[in-house]
Amino acid sequence: MPFALKALAKAGLVIGAILTLIGLLARWFPALDIVNNGLPFLLAGILVVLLLAALARSGLLTVLALLLAIINCTHFTLALDGGAQEAAPGAARFLRVVTFNVWHHNDRIDDIAKFLADTDADLVVMQEMTSDNWSKLRAELASRYPIVSATTAS
């Protein structure tokens, strides 16, 4: 039994280390950032590996799993920094994008229109819009956003 636990812990460490490395390299290679979407699951898996290593009574594997858990906890915590950074004062405006999930039966379309007008976004992406909500919002913001592309999911 300890042999099987050690083998599972080793395999988990190798997989966890590879995924951690890929996630950390995403800073320089943005296409790799997709791995970081599963960071909570990776962290949970590493905690399972830590438990397996402890049950196998392997000091080295336990220390390595603990180190990998600490690295991923730190990586996960640093990823929770919130929204995008504000531009430096005086910097030229490049592009402001706003996405908004209206949640189908939202009766606060006037508030949404005011929010969109106040943000002065260059590009607006709306999700979960009913045709009634779309008509109301379009009527209020037509002068600000003259180009519209609407698609519906089937």
Secondary structure as GFF3:
##gff-version 3
##sequence-region A 1 154
A	DSSP	alpha_helix	2	25	.	.	.	ID=ss1
A	DSSP	three_ten_helix	30	38	.	.	.	ID=ss2
A	DSSP	alpha_helix	39	55	.	.	.	ID=ss3
A	DSSP	alpha_helix	59	78	.	.	.	ID=ss4
A	DSSP	beta_strand	97	101	.	.	.	ID=ss5
A	DSSP	alpha_helix	109	119	.	.	.	ID=ss6
A	DSSP	beta_strand	123	127	.	.	.	ID=ss7
A	DSSP	alpha_helix	131	141	.	.	.	ID=ss8
###
